[in-house]
């Protein structure tokens, strides 16, 4: 479980309701004391797309990606966990939007 990955259900006492776009701008990993070097969720997604995506593969990962890939929980790394949690959140929000549109007779 990545603490700063967006999610629909509250899991930690410090969780707060926020906009999805805003949550992706929060820090996922910090090197050194504050302010230090940081990477946000959105930057992590971009870096994954540029280094591990189907259209482009780059063996030179940033130090952030090295750390995220080496931090393991169960059978996967934190970069994959972050992306899966984000995708799950997007799917849940999309289903909610569609149900609201149907309920309000905006779509059939």
Secondary structure, DSSP 8 states (H G I E B T S, - for coil): --TTS--SS--STT-----HHHHTTSEEEEESSSSSEEEEHHHHHHHHHHHHSSS---S---HHHHHHHH-EETTEEHHHHHHHHHHHHHHHHHHHHHHHHHHTTS--
